[in-house]
């Protein structure tokens, strides 16, 4: 987290110069999101779980995250994904019914179906 401000500033600069390289658009590669956008989103989303104020000084990055989050298929995914809990202790996921599995969960492998865990 010590290097986060410098890395966020560099990422924001890349987002701001993207239109001059890739054409107009709200995303890193142009007018439509690419695999890279979703990869960056994943990491920034994880950072926000650890420190919700991490992007306060980075308005363009936060606006970009909102643009990703409001894509119809992404909004559907975000609505059904499990909640990440126990960061730094015993990381786990809580599904829409409140069922919690952690790395130490005795039930083994679980699949996520419609926002709910299904155990084999």
N, CA, C and O atoms as a Tinker XYZ file with bonds, in Angstrom:
   480  protein
     1  N      0.820000   -1.197000    0.000000    73     2
     2  CA     0.000000    0.000000    0.000000    64     1     3
     3  C      0.866000    1.265000    0.000000    63     2     4     5
     4  O      0.388000    2.345000   -0.346000    81     3
     5  N      2.141000    1.130000    0.388000    73     3     6
     6  CA     3.017000    2.305000    0.401000    64     5     7
     7  C      3.235000    2.879000   -0.997000    63     6     8     9
     8  O      3.360000    4.093000   -1.156000    81     7
     9  N      3.282000    2.020000   -2.004000    73     7    10
    10  CA     3.522000    2.485000   -3.373000    64     9    11
    11  C      2.231000    2.759000   -4.137000    63    10    12    13
    12  O      2.266000    3.156000   -5.302000    81    11
    13  N      1.099000    2.547000   -3.483000    73    11    14
    14  CA    -0.187000    2.691000   -4.168000    64    13    15
    15  C     -0.402000    4.080000   -4.767000    63    14    16    17
    16  O     -0.802000    4.163000   -5.929000    81    15
    17  N     -0.159000    5.176000   -4.043000    73    15    18
    18  CA    -0.410000    6.489000   -4.652000    64    17    19
    19  C      0.360000    6.716000   -5.961000    63    18    20    21
    20  O     -0.202000    7.240000   -6.923000    81    19
    21  N      1.620000    6.332000   -6.002000    73    19    22
    22  CA     2.401000    6.511000   -7.230000    64    21    23
    23  C      1.843000    5.635000   -8.355000    63    22    24    25
    24  O      1.774000    6.069000   -9.505000    81    23
    25  N      1.452000    4.421000   -8.027000    73    23    26
    26  CA     0.909000    3.520000   -9.041000    64    25    27
    27  C     -0.464000    3.981000   -9.535000    63    26    28    29
    28  O     -0.761000    3.881000  -10.726000    81    27
    29  N     -1.295000    4.482000   -8.630000    73    27    30
    30  CA    -2.600000    5.003000   -9.055000    64    29    31
    31  C     -2.437000    6.231000   -9.937000    63    30    32    33
    32  O     -3.167000    6.396000  -10.914000    81    31
    33  N     -1.476000    7.100000   -9.596000    73    31    34
    34  CA    -1.222000    8.291000  -10.418000    64    33    35
    35  C     -0.770000    7.887000  -11.823000    63    34    36    37
    36  O     -1.204000    8.479000  -12.811000    81    35
    37  N      0.098000    6.883000  -11.910000    73    35    38
    38  CA     0.565000    6.416000  -13.220000    64    37    39
    39  C     -0.588000    5.800000  -14.015000    63    38    40    41
    40  O     -0.701000    6.024000  -15.220000    81    39
    41  N     -1.428000    5.038000  -13.353000    73    39    42
    42  CA    -2.578000    4.419000  -14.015000    64    41    43
    43  C     -3.555000    5.487000  -14.506000    63    42    44    45
    44  O     -4.100000    5.376000  -15.605000    81    43
    45  N     -3.770000    6.503000  -13.702000    73    43    46
    46  CA    -4.654000    7.586000  -14.114000    64    45    47
    47  C     -4.093000    8.341000  -15.318000    63    46    48    49
    48  O     -4.841000    8.728000  -16.216000    81    47
    49  N     -2.771000    8.550000  -15.335000    73    47    50
    50  CA    -2.144000    9.205000  -16.506000    64    49    51
    51  C     -2.361000    8.372000  -17.761000    63    50    52    53
    52  O     -2.640000    8.920000  -18.827000    81    51
    53  N     -2.237000    7.040000  -17.646000    73    51    54
    54  CA    -2.459000    6.164000  -18.796000    64    53    55
    55  C     -3.904000    6.278000  -19.285000    63    54    56    57
    56  O     -4.158000    6.302000  -20.489000    81    55
    57  N     -4.836000    6.347000  -18.353000    73    55    58
    58  CA    -6.242000    6.489000  -18.726000    64    57    59
    59  C     -6.484000    7.825000  -19.420000    63    58    60    61
    60  O     -7.256000    7.900000  -20.376000    81    59
    61  N     -5.830000    8.872000  -18.944000    73    59    62
    62  CA    -6.025000   10.201000  -19.520000    64    61    63
    63  C     -5.404000   10.351000  -20.907000    63    62    64    65
    64  O     -5.900000   11.128000  -21.722000    81    63
    65  N     -4.325000    9.617000  -21.186000    73    63    66
    66  CA    -3.715000    9.714000  -22.517000    64    65    67
    67  C     -4.269000    8.684000  -23.492000    63    66    68    69
    68  O     -3.969000    8.751000  -24.684000    81    67
    69  N     -5.060000    7.742000  -23.021000    73    67    70
    70  CA    -5.593000    6.682000  -23.893000    64    69    71
    71  C     -6.301000    7.227000  -25.127000    63    70    72    73
    72  O     -6.090000    6.690000  -26.214000    81    71
    73  N     -7.141000    8.278000  -25.018000    73    71    74
    74  CA    -7.809000    8.778000  -26.229000    64    73    75
    75  C     -6.840000    9.250000  -27.309000    63    74    76    77
    76  O     -7.132000    9.114000  -28.497000    81    75
    77  N     -5.700000    9.798000  -26.918000    73    75    78
    78  CA    -4.751000   10.263000  -27.931000    64    77    79
    79  C     -4.050000    9.105000  -28.629000    63    78    80    81
    80  O     -3.519000    9.266000  -29.727000    81    79
    81  N     -4.049000    7.945000  -27.993000    73    79    82
    82  CA    -3.390000    6.774000  -28.572000    64    81    83
    83  C     -4.405000    5.848000  -29.249000    63    82    84    85
    84  O     -4.164000    5.346000  -30.347000    81    83
    85  N     -5.549000    5.626000  -28.578000    73    83    86
    86  CA    -6.518000    4.620000  -29.024000    64    85    87
    87  C     -7.807000    5.197000  -29.575000    63    86    88    89
    88  O     -8.703000    4.441000  -29.949000    81    87
    89  N     -7.926000    6.495000  -29.635000    73    87    90
    90  CA    -9.174000    7.106000  -30.084000    64    89    91
    91  C    -10.071000    7.433000  -28.905000    63    90    92    93
    92  O     -9.770000    7.086000  -27.763000    81    91
    93  N    -11.161000    8.095000  -29.190000    73    91    94
    94  CA   -12.079000    8.513000  -28.131000    64    93    95
    95  C    -12.676000    7.313000  -27.417000    63    94    96    97
    96  O    -12.873000    6.251000  -28.007000    81    95
    97  N    -12.953000    7.498000  -26.161000    73    95    98
    98  CA   -13.607000    6.456000  -25.390000    64    97    99
    99  C    -13.310000    6.581000  -23.921000    63    98   100   101
   100  O    -12.358000    7.244000  -23.509000    81    99
   101  N    -14.135000    5.935000  -23.144000    73    99   102
   102  CA   -14.007000    6.002000  -21.694000    64   101   103
   103  C    -13.089000    4.930000  -21.134000    63   102   104   105
   104  O    -12.873000    4.874000  -19.923000    81   103
   105  N    -12.549000    4.084000  -21.989000    73   103   106
   106  CA   -11.785000    2.931000  -21.498000    64   105   107
   107  C    -10.322000    3.035000  -21.916000    63   106   108   109
   108  O     -9.955000    3.882000  -22.731000    81   107
   109  N     -9.502000    2.172000  -21.351000    73   107   110
   110  CA    -8.063000    2.241000  -21.616000    64   109   111
   111  C     -7.728000    2.023000  -23.084000    63   110   112   113
   112  O     -6.778000    2.617000  -23.594000    81   111
   113  N     -8.493000    1.179000  -23.773000    73   111   114
   114  CA    -8.176000    0.872000  -25.157000    64   113   115
   115  C     -9.059000    1.547000  -26.179000    63   114   116   117
   116  O     -8.942000    1.260000  -27.370000    81   115
   117  N     -9.940000    2.433000  -25.754000    73   115   118
   118  CA   -10.813000    3.106000  -26.705000    64   117   119
   119  C    -12.255000    3.142000  -26.245000    63   118   120   121
   120  O    -12.526000    3.168000  -25.044000    81   119
   121  N    -13.190000    3.142000  -27.195000    73   119   122
   122  CA   -14.603000    3.340000  -26.856000    64   121   123
   123  C    -15.297000    2.132000  -26.228000    63   122   124   125
   124  O    -16.381000    2.273000  -25.661000    81   123
   125  N    -14.697000    0.960000  -26.319000    73   123   126
   126  CA   -15.284000   -0.229000  -25.697000    64   125   127
   127  C    -14.261000   -0.850000  -24.752000    63   126   128   129
   128  O    -13.058000   -0.778000  -25.002000    81   127
   129  N    -14.739000   -1.464000  -23.662000    73   127   130
   130  CA   -13.793000   -2.061000  -22.717000    64   129   131
   131  C    -13.115000   -3.289000  -23.305000    63   130   132   133
   132  O    -13.682000   -3.995000  -24.138000    81   131
   133  N    -11.904000   -3.525000  -22.859000    73   131   134
   134  CA   -11.145000   -4.702000  -23.290000    64   133   135
   135  C    -10.819000   -5.558000  -22.063000    63   134   136   137
   136  O    -11.151000   -5.207000  -20.931000    81   135
   137  N    -10.172000   -6.669000  -22.317000    73   135   138
   138  CA    -9.745000   -7.549000  -21.229000    64   137   139
   139  C     -8.919000   -6.774000  -20.204000    63   138   140   141
   140  O     -9.053000   -6.983000  -18.998000    81   139
   141  N     -8.067000   -5.880000  -20.696000    73   139   142
   142  CA    -7.226000   -5.085000  -19.796000    64   141   143
   143  C     -8.044000   -4.233000  -18.848000    63   142   144   145
   144  O     -7.681000   -4.093000  -17.680000    81   143
   145  N     -9.144000   -3.656000  -19.325000    73   143   146
   146  CA   -10.001000   -2.854000  -18.449000    64   145   147
   147  C    -10.547000   -3.695000  -17.295000    63   146   148   149
   148  O    -10.553000   -3.255000  -16.145000    81   147
   149  N    -11.004000   -4.902000  -17.612000    73   147   150
   150  CA   -11.568000   -5.759000  -16.566000    64   149   151
   151  C    -10.487000   -6.229000  -15.596000    63   150   152   153
   152  O    -10.753000   -6.394000  -14.405000    81   151
   153  N     -9.284000   -6.443000  -16.091000    73   151   154
   154  CA    -8.171000   -6.820000  -15.216000    64   153   155
   155  C     -7.859000   -5.689000  -14.247000    63   154   156   157
   156  O     -7.724000   -5.918000  -13.045000    81   155
   157  N     -7.745000   -4.473000  -14.763000    73   155   158
   158  CA    -7.472000   -3.310000  -13.907000    64   157   159
   159  C     -8.619000   -3.118000  -12.918000    63   158   160   161
   160  O     -8.382000   -2.850000  -11.740000    81   159
   161  N     -9.859000   -3.254000  -13.388000    73   159   162
   162  CA   -11.015000   -3.101000  -12.497000    64   161   163
   163  C    -10.922000   -4.063000  -11.318000    63   162   164   165
   164  O    -11.148000   -3.673000  -10.173000    81   163
   165  N    -10.590000   -5.318000  -11.602000    73   163   166
   166  CA   -10.498000   -6.337000  -10.550000    64   165   167
   167  C     -9.550000   -5.878000   -9.442000    63   166   168   169
   168  O     -9.876000   -5.971000   -8.259000    81   167
   169  N     -8.389000   -5.390000   -9.829000    73   167   170
   170  CA    -7.398000   -4.980000   -8.839000    64   169   171
   171  C     -7.843000   -3.732000   -8.073000    63   170   172   173
   172  O     -7.670000   -3.658000   -6.857000    81   171
   173  N     -8.407000   -2.767000   -8.768000    73   171   174
   174  CA    -8.878000   -1.562000   -8.083000    64   173   175
   175  C    -10.053000   -1.882000   -7.160000    63   174   176   177
   176  O    -10.170000   -1.294000   -6.085000    81   175
   177  N    -10.910000   -2.793000   -7.561000    73   175   178
   178  CA   -12.023000   -3.204000   -6.720000    64   177   179
   179  C    -11.505000   -3.845000   -5.432000    63   178   180   181
   180  O    -12.028000   -3.585000   -4.349000    81   179
   181  N    -10.483000   -4.679000   -5.556000    73   179   182
   182  CA    -9.883000   -5.301000   -4.362000    64   181   183
   183  C     -9.270000   -4.239000   -3.452000    63   182   184   185
   184  O     -9.402000   -4.314000   -2.230000    81   183
   185  N     -8.604000   -3.254000   -4.043000    73   183   186
   186  CA    -8.020000   -2.165000   -3.252000    64   185   187
   187  C     -9.121000   -1.426000   -2.492000    63   186   188   189
   188  O     -8.956000   -1.093000   -1.318000    81   187
   189  N    -10.238000   -1.172000   -3.162000    73   187   190
   190  CA   -11.344000   -0.453000   -2.527000    64   189   191
   191  C    -11.951000   -1.249000   -1.370000    63   190   192   193
   192  O    -12.485000   -0.659000   -0.431000    81   191
   193  N    -11.876000   -2.583000   -1.426000    73   191   194
   194  CA   -12.366000   -3.397000   -0.312000    64   193   195
   195  C    -11.476000   -3.221000    0.917000    63   194   196   197
   196  O    -11.958000   -3.216000    2.050000    81   195
   197  N    -10.187000   -3.079000    0.682000    73   195   198
   198  CA    -9.243000   -2.903000    1.781000    64   197   199
   199  C     -9.279000   -1.462000    2.296000    63   198   200   201
   200  O     -9.246000   -1.231000    3.504000    81   199
   201  N     -9.347000   -0.498000    1.377000    73   199   202
   202  CA    -9.341000    0.920000    1.740000    64   201   203
   203  C    -10.342000    1.670000    0.867000    63   202   204   205
   204  O     -9.997000    2.115000   -0.228000    81   203
   205  N    -11.589000    1.814000    1.344000    73   203   206
   206  CA   -12.622000    2.469000    0.534000    64   205   207
   207  C    -12.283000    3.899000    0.109000    63   206   208   209
   208  O    -12.877000    4.413000   -0.839000    81   207
   209  N    -11.351000    4.540000    0.786000    73   207   210
   210  CA   -10.978000    5.919000    0.439000    64   209   211
   211  C     -9.784000    5.989000   -0.513000    63   210   212   213
   212  O     -9.308000    7.083000   -0.816000    81   211
   213  N     -9.303000    4.863000   -0.981000    73   211   214
   214  CA    -8.070000    4.825000   -1.781000    64   213   215
   215  C     -8.138000    5.659000   -3.053000    63   214   216   217
   216  O     -7.113000    6.177000   -3.497000    81   215
   217  N     -9.306000    5.802000   -3.645000    73   215   218
   218  CA    -9.414000    6.516000   -4.920000    64   217   219
   219  C     -9.978000    7.931000   -4.788000    63   218   220   221
   220  O    -10.313000    8.554000   -5.796000    81   219
   221  N    -10.088000    8.440000   -3.577000    73   219   222
   222  CA   -10.674000    9.770000   -3.372000    64   221   223
   223  C     -9.981000   10.831000   -4.220000    63   222   224   225
   224  O    -10.650000   11.698000   -4.783000    81   223
   225  N     -8.674000   10.781000   -4.322000    73   223   226
   226  CA    -7.923000   11.802000   -5.061000    64   225   227
   227  C     -7.794000   11.494000   -6.551000    63   226   228   229
   228  O     -7.117000   12.223000   -7.275000    81   227
   229  N     -8.438000   10.421000   -7.014000    73   227   230
   230  CA    -8.278000    9.973000   -8.399000    64   229   231
   231  C     -9.637000    9.928000   -9.090000    63   230   232   233
   232  O    -10.136000    8.857000   -9.437000    81   231
   233  N    -10.229000   11.110000   -9.287000    73   231   234
   234  CA   -11.559000   11.216000   -9.880000    64   233   235
   235  C    -11.716000   10.499000  -11.212000    63   234   236   237
   236  O    -12.687000    9.764000  -11.391000    81   235
   237  N    -10.788000   10.687000  -12.162000    73   235   238
   238  CA   -10.942000    9.985000  -13.438000    64   237   239
   239  C    -10.933000    8.458000  -13.298000    63   238   240   241
   240  O    -11.654000    7.774000  -14.024000    81   239
   241  N    -10.134000    7.916000  -12.383000    73   239   242
   242  CA   -10.150000    6.461000  -12.173000    64   241   243
   243  C    -11.481000    6.018000  -11.577000    63   242   244   245
   244  O    -12.023000    4.985000  -11.971000    81   243
   245  N    -12.008000    6.785000  -10.640000    73   243   246
   246  CA   -13.296000    6.439000  -10.032000    64   245   247
   247  C    -14.405000    6.529000  -11.082000    63   246   248   249
   248  O    -15.290000    5.673000  -11.116000    81   247
   249  N    -14.369000    7.547000  -11.932000    73   247   250
   250  CA   -15.363000    7.660000  -13.003000    64   249   251
   251  C    -15.258000    6.482000  -13.962000    63   250   252   253
   252  O    -16.271000    5.965000  -14.434000    81   251
   253  N    -14.027000    6.057000  -14.248000    73   251   254
   254  CA   -13.817000    4.903000  -15.106000    64   253   255
   255  C    -14.401000    3.647000  -14.456000    63   254   256   257
   256  O    -15.021000    2.828000  -15.135000    81   255
   257  N    -14.204000    3.493000  -13.132000    73   255   258
   258  CA   -14.767000    2.331000  -12.433000    64   257   259
   259  C    -16.291000    2.332000  -12.541000    63   258   260   261
   260  O    -16.898000    1.281000  -12.747000    81   259
   261  N    -16.910000    3.499000  -12.404000    73   259   262
   262  CA   -18.367000    3.593000  -12.534000    64   261   263
   263  C    -18.791000    3.201000  -13.951000    63   262   264   265
   264  O    -19.802000    2.521000  -14.128000    81   263
   265  N    -18.025000    3.624000  -14.958000    73   263   266
   266  CA   -18.339000    3.251000  -16.346000    64   265   267
   267  C    -18.287000    1.730000  -16.518000    63   266   268   269
   268  O    -19.134000    1.156000  -17.202000    81   267
   269  N    -17.310000    1.085000  -15.907000    73   267   270
   270  CA   -17.220000   -0.385000  -15.962000    64   269   271
   271  C    -18.396000   -1.012000  -15.227000    63   270   272   273
   272  O    -19.037000   -1.929000  -15.741000    81   271
   273  N    -18.681000   -0.516000  -14.016000    73   271   274
   274  CA   -19.737000   -1.090000  -13.171000    64   273   275
   275  C    -21.122000   -0.950000  -13.772000    63   274   276   277
   276  O    -22.009000   -1.740000  -13.451000    81   275
   277  N    -21.333000    0.033000  -14.636000    73   275   278
   278  CA   -22.665000    0.241000  -15.211000    64   277   279
   279  C    -22.859000   -0.464000  -16.551000    63   278   280   281
   280  O    -23.943000   -0.389000  -17.129000    81   279
   281  N    -21.835000   -1.143000  -17.054000    73   279   282
   282  CA   -22.042000   -1.989000  -18.235000    64   281   283
   283  C    -23.067000   -3.053000  -17.856000    63   282   284   285
   284  O    -22.928000   -3.662000  -16.795000    81   283
   285  N    -24.084000   -3.302000  -18.667000    73   283   286
   286  CA   -25.147000   -4.229000  -18.265000    64   285   287
   287  C    -24.659000   -5.592000  -17.785000    63   286   288   289
   288  O    -25.104000   -6.065000  -16.739000    81   287
   289  N    -23.759000   -6.229000  -18.519000    73   287   290
   290  CA   -23.302000   -7.556000  -18.093000    64   289   291
   291  C    -22.463000   -7.483000  -16.822000    63   290   292   293
   292  O    -22.490000   -8.408000  -16.010000    81   291
   293  N    -21.721000   -6.396000  -16.640000    73   291   294
   294  CA   -20.921000   -6.237000  -15.426000    64   293   295
   295  C    -21.829000   -5.973000  -14.231000    63   294   296   297
   296  O    -21.597000   -6.507000  -13.146000    81   295
   297  N    -22.859000   -5.156000  -14.420000    73   295   298
   298  CA   -23.801000   -4.887000  -13.329000    64   297   299
   299  C    -24.483000   -6.176000  -12.880000    63   298   300   301
   300  O    -24.669000   -6.397000  -11.683000    81   299
   301  N    -24.853000   -7.025000  -13.833000    73   299   302
   302  CA   -25.465000   -8.315000  -13.496000    64   301   303
   303  C    -24.488000   -9.167000  -12.692000    63   302   304   305
   304  O    -24.864000   -9.761000  -11.681000    81   303
   305  N    -23.234000   -9.228000  -13.139000    73   303   306
   306  CA   -22.224000  -10.001000  -12.413000    64   305   307
   307  C    -22.015000   -9.450000  -11.003000    63   306   308   309
   308  O    -22.007000  -10.211000  -10.035000    81   307
   309  N    -21.848000   -8.131000  -10.881000    73   307   310
   310  CA   -21.583000   -7.533000   -9.570000    64   309   311
   311  C    -22.742000   -7.769000   -8.609000    63   310   312   313
   312  O    -22.532000   -7.907000   -7.404000    81   311
   313  N    -23.963000   -7.816000   -9.136000    73   311   314
   314  CA   -25.128000   -8.064000   -8.296000    64   313   315
   315  C    -25.156000   -9.487000   -7.750000    63   314   316   317
   316  O    -25.720000   -9.734000   -6.683000    81   315
   317  N    -24.550000  -10.422000   -8.476000    73   315   318
   318  CA   -24.621000  -11.827000   -8.052000    64   317   319
   319  C    -23.340000  -12.348000   -7.422000    63   318   320   321
   320  O    -23.333000  -13.445000   -6.864000    81   319
   321  N    -22.261000  -11.589000   -7.499000    73   319   322
   322  CA   -21.004000  -12.112000   -6.969000    64   321   323
   323  C    -21.037000  -12.159000   -5.446000    63   322   324   325
   324  O    -21.692000  -11.338000   -4.804000    81   323
   325  N    -20.329000  -13.119000   -4.878000    73   323   326
   326  CA   -20.288000  -13.207000   -3.420000    64   325   327
   327  C    -19.469000  -12.065000   -2.816000    63   326   328   329
   328  O    -18.639000  -11.448000   -3.484000    81   327
   329  N    -19.724000  -11.806000   -1.544000    73   327   330
   330  CA   -19.014000  -10.758000   -0.813000    64   329   331
   331  C    -17.699000  -11.319000   -0.271000    63   330   332   333
   332  O    -17.679000  -12.396000    0.324000    81   331
   333  N    -16.616000  -10.598000   -0.475000    73   331   334
   334  CA   -15.319000  -10.988000    0.060000    64   333   335
   335  C    -15.244000  -10.529000    1.509000    63   334   336   337
   336  O    -15.472000   -9.356000    1.806000    81   335
   337  N    -14.921000  -11.457000    2.416000    73   335   338
   338  CA   -14.824000  -11.140000    3.844000    64   337   339
   339  C    -13.548000  -11.743000    4.420000    63   338   340   341
   340  O    -12.934000  -12.616000    3.806000    81   339
   341  N    -13.157000  -11.280000    5.589000    73   339   342
   342  CA   -12.030000  -11.862000    6.315000    64   341   343
   343  C    -10.674000  -11.574000    5.711000    63   342   344   345
   344  O     -9.742000  -12.360000    5.882000    81   343
   345  N    -10.545000  -10.458000    5.006000    73   343   346
   346  CA    -9.260000  -10.113000    4.397000    64   345   347
   347  C     -8.203000  -10.010000    5.486000    63   346   348   349
   348  O     -8.406000   -9.315000    6.481000    81   347
   349  N     -7.087000  -10.688000    5.309000    73   347   350
   350  CA    -5.984000  -10.633000    6.258000    64   349   351
   351  C     -6.120000  -11.573000    7.437000    63   350   352   353
   352  O     -5.208000  -11.664000    8.259000    81   351
   353  N     -7.246000  -12.278000    7.541000    73   351   354
   354  CA    -7.455000  -13.199000    8.664000    64   353   355
   355  C     -7.666000  -14.616000    8.125000    63   354   356   357
   356  O     -6.782000  -15.467000    8.217000    81   355
   357  N     -8.846000  -14.849000    7.566000    73   355   358
   358  CA    -9.185000  -16.107000    6.910000    64   357   359
   359  C    -10.090000  -15.738000    5.743000    63   358   360   361
   360  O    -11.313000  -15.818000    5.863000    81   359
   361  N     -9.503000  -15.330000    4.601000    73   359   362
   362  CA   -10.315000  -14.845000    3.482000    64   361   363
   363  C    -11.402000  -15.828000    3.087000    63   362   364   365
   364  O    -11.186000  -17.039000    3.034000    81   363
   365  N    -12.557000  -15.285000    2.815000    73   363   366
   366  CA   -13.664000  -16.122000    2.417000    64   365   367
   367  C    -14.669000  -15.352000    1.589000    63   366   368   369
   368  O    -14.521000  -14.154000    1.350000    81   367
   369  N    -15.694000  -16.067000    1.155000    73   367   370
   370  CA   -16.761000  -15.496000    0.342000    64   369   371
   371  C    -18.100000  -15.812000    0.994000    63   370   372   373
   372  O    -18.319000  -16.921000    1.482000    81   371
   373  N    -19.000000  -14.819000    0.997000    73   371   374
   374  CA   -20.353000  -15.009000    1.528000    64   373   375
   375  C    -21.314000  -14.851000    0.357000    63   374   376   377
   376  O    -21.298000  -13.834000   -0.336000    81   375
   377  N    -22.166000  -15.880000    0.138000    73   375   378
   378  CA   -23.095000  -15.804000   -0.986000    64   377   379
   379  C    -24.336000  -15.007000   -0.623000    63   378   380   381
   380  O    -24.441000  -14.485000    0.487000    81   379
   381  N    -25.278000  -14.911000   -1.557000    73   379   382
   382  CA   -26.482000  -14.096000   -1.372000    64   381   383
   383  C    -27.393000  -14.625000   -0.265000    63   382   384   385
   384  O    -28.243000  -13.887000    0.233000    81   383
   385  N    -27.229000  -15.894000    0.129000    73   383   386
   386  CA   -28.021000  -16.465000    1.220000    64   385   387
   387  C    -27.293000  -16.387000    2.559000    63   386   388   389
   388  O    -27.802000  -16.860000    3.575000    81   387
   389  N    -26.104000  -15.791000    2.560000    73   387   390
   390  CA   -25.350000  -15.662000    3.809000    64   389   391
   391  C    -24.436000  -16.827000    4.111000    63   390   392   393
   392  O    -23.797000  -16.851000    5.163000    81   391
   393  N    -24.357000  -17.806000    3.205000    73   391   394
   394  CA   -23.466000  -18.950000    3.430000    64   393   395
   395  C    -22.031000  -18.485000    3.215000    63   394   396   397
   396  O    -21.705000  -17.880000    2.194000    81   395
   397  N    -21.184000  -18.776000    4.192000    73   395   398
   398  CA   -19.790000  -18.350000    4.164000    64   397   399
   399  C    -18.893000  -19.549000    3.935000    63   398   400   401
   400  O    -19.008000  -20.565000    4.620000    81   399
   401  N    -17.992000  -19.425000    2.962000    73   399   402
   402  CA   -16.930000  -20.412000    2.818000    64   401   403
   403  C    -15.607000  -19.656000    2.902000    63   402   404   405
   404  O    -15.480000  -18.530000    2.421000    81   403
   405  N    -14.639000  -20.301000    3.519000    73   403   406
   406  CA   -13.319000  -19.696000    3.651000    64   405   407
   407  C    -12.292000  -20.659000    3.113000    63   406   408   409
   408  O    -12.624000  -21.770000    2.698000    81   407
   409  N    -11.041000  -20.235000    3.118000    73   407   410
   410  CA    -9.978000  -21.124000    2.654000    64   409   411
   411  C     -9.883000  -22.360000    3.527000    63   410   412   413
   412  O     -9.376000  -23.392000    3.089000    81   411
   413  N    -10.362000  -22.269000    4.748000    73   411   414
   414  CA   -10.308000  -23.401000    5.668000    64   413   415
   415  C    -11.646000  -24.143000    5.751000    63   414   416   417
   416  O    -11.844000  -24.966000    6.645000    81   415
   417  N    -12.560000  -23.856000    4.826000    73   415   418
   418  CA   -13.900000  -24.454000    4.848000    64   417   419
   419  C    -13.811000  -25.964000    4.657000    63   418   420   421
   420  O    -13.151000  -26.435000    3.731000    81   419
   421  N    -14.465000  -26.717000    5.522000    73   419   422
   422  CA   -14.362000  -28.184000    5.444000    64   421   423
   423  C    -15.139000  -28.830000    4.305000    63   422   424   425
   424  O    -14.883000  -29.988000    3.975000    81   423
   425  N    -16.082000  -28.113000    3.693000    73   423   426
   426  CA   -16.918000  -28.728000    2.662000    64   425   427
   427  C    -16.197000  -28.900000    1.328000    63   426   428   429
   428  O    -16.715000  -29.561000    0.429000    81   427
   429  N    -15.020000  -28.319000    1.191000    73   427   430
   430  CA   -14.288000  -28.463000   -0.055000    64   429   431
   431  C    -14.755000  -27.498000   -1.115000    63   430   432   433
   432  O    -15.073000  -26.345000   -0.825000    81   431
   433  N    -14.796000  -27.967000   -2.333000    73   431   434
   434  CA   -15.091000  -27.119000   -3.489000    64   433   435
   435  C    -16.568000  -26.738000   -3.557000    63   434   436   437
   436  O    -17.453000  -27.555000   -3.305000    81   435
   437  N    -16.810000  -25.470000   -3.906000    73   435   438
   438  CA   -18.173000  -24.984000   -4.088000    64   437   439
   439  C    -18.253000  -24.241000   -5.412000    63   438   440   441
   440  O    -17.302000  -23.573000   -5.819000    81   439
   441  N    -19.381000  -24.359000   -6.072000    73   439   442
   442  CA   -19.637000  -23.631000   -7.308000    64   441   443
   443  C    -20.622000  -22.508000   -6.999000    63   442   444   445
   444  O    -21.478000  -22.653000   -6.126000    81   443
   445  N    -20.503000  -21.396000   -7.706000    73   443   446
   446  CA   -21.432000  -20.294000   -7.537000    64   445   447
   447  C    -22.461000  -20.364000   -8.660000    63   446   448   449
   448  O    -22.112000  -20.241000   -9.834000    81   447
   449  N    -23.722000  -20.561000   -8.302000    73   447   450
   450  CA   -24.801000  -20.672000   -9.283000    64   449   451
   451  C    -25.884000  -19.672000   -8.884000    63   450   452   453
   452  O    -26.522000  -19.814000   -7.841000    81   451
   453  N    -26.082000  -18.668000   -9.721000    73   451   454
   454  CA   -27.108000  -17.662000   -9.454000    64   453   455
   455  C    -26.886000  -16.910000   -8.152000    63   454   456   457
   456  O    -27.841000  -16.518000   -7.481000    81   455
   457  N    -25.630000  -16.712000   -7.799000    73   455   458
   458  CA   -25.312000  -15.961000   -6.586000    64   457   459
   459  C    -25.330000  -16.795000   -5.324000    63   458   460   461
   460  O    -25.179000  -16.259000   -4.226000    81   459
   461  N    -25.516000  -18.125000   -5.463000    73   459   462
   462  CA   -25.572000  -19.017000   -4.304000    64   461   463
   463  C    -24.553000  -20.131000   -4.472000    63   462   464   465
   464  O    -24.305000  -20.591000   -5.586000    81   463
   465  N    -23.956000  -20.569000   -3.349000    73   463   466
   466  CA   -22.998000  -21.665000   -3.395000    64   465   467
   467  C    -23.700000  -22.992000   -3.507000    63   466   468   469
   468  O    -24.707000  -23.230000   -2.839000    81   467
   469  N    -23.170000  -23.867000   -4.355000    73   467   470
   470  CA   -23.638000  -25.224000   -4.512000    64   469   471
   471  C    -22.421000  -26.115000   -4.253000    63   470   472   473
   472  O    -21.398000  -25.986000   -4.925000    81   471
   473  N    -22.535000  -27.001000   -3.295000    73   471   474
   474  CA   -21.405000  -27.858000   -2.924000    64   473   475
   475  C    -21.487000  -29.190000   -3.638000    63   474   476   477
   476  O    -22.573000  -29.732000   -3.846000    81   475
   477  N    -20.326000  -29.716000   -4.013000    73   475   478
   478  CA   -20.293000  -31.015000   -4.717000    64   477   479
   479  C    -20.562000  -32.148000   -3.741000    63   478   480
   480  O    -20.577000  -33.314000   -4.137000    81   479
